[in-house]
């Protein structure tokens, strides 16, 4: 074997190992998402106020990110790039900076529905909505500038994902308190796909995952605080706050989800990262409902079948490529370089 061949084999082996480790890391990120759903659901039930729980989760994450941004020079420069790009109308529109609004709705739906549906059922609904929405987002080429066409694998995968939601809730559709409630995570999942695309644009422009996360948490917290203020005037504020410290970790966990995804995508690619996250999310949700059940959550045969069908949907949707070549240079990167050169 020649030296060049040996070096090539070693490089391929290293890439395979990094992809494997990245996939395991993505599964860990998915488990964190499932844990966040449980925490926010229990906190919302304890406060008897889903909006208050959402504000605590998002606001806690924002406080941590503001401290990190103030101490990190690259993150501070990233915030400056975002402000200059939006003001100059140089490729990033103000509405593209509002991905955090969808994240806020996801956290709100966690606080409302996760404790009542159970983490597994909540996650199946969110995954179904996310995959169906992701099919459209990819077709429009939002975020990464890559248009992924409607291939048979992707369409069938999306239909299977929607079927997974129907199967998972089929045994519980008779309960008026649950049947409609699964729409919340499904709608939240639709928003998550758009949020990921917009956050990708923001990160690309800022050149910093921390800056993008800070903007994400900032917009989400602003929306939640406004809604919470109105709700407080109409219904009053919570009078008793749970004492357990772990109930206030939803926001910091969300930071690890965003930062972990930003790091791992360089080793796995977007598709493998998404599959790993979904796998960890569904598996973690089932584990939490089995090992640490809360009142109202249960894992029945229909829920288990729904989880399996959702995993099958992810696998089927990932089989085809169908992606048109990305643009050689993103307009947002060009604008970032132009702005930096003027400094």
Secondary structure, DSSP 4 states (H G I P E B T S, - for coil): --HHHHHHHHHHHHHHHHHHHHHHHHHHHHHHHHHHHHHHHHHHHHHT-HHHHHHHHHHHHHHHHHHHHHH-HHHHHHHHHHHHHHHTTSS--GGGG-HHHHHHHHHHHIIIIIHHH-HHHHHHHHHHHHHHHHHHHHHHTTTTS--B---HHHHHHHHHHHHHHHHHHHTTTT-HHHHTTHHHHHHHHHHHHHHHHHHHHHHHHHT-HHHHHHHHHHHHHHHHHHHHHHHHHHH---S-----GGGG-HHHHHHHHHHHHHHHHHHHHHHHHHHHHHHHHHHHHHHHHHHS--TT----HHHHHHHHHHHHHHHHHTT---BPPPPSS-HHHHHHHHHHHT-
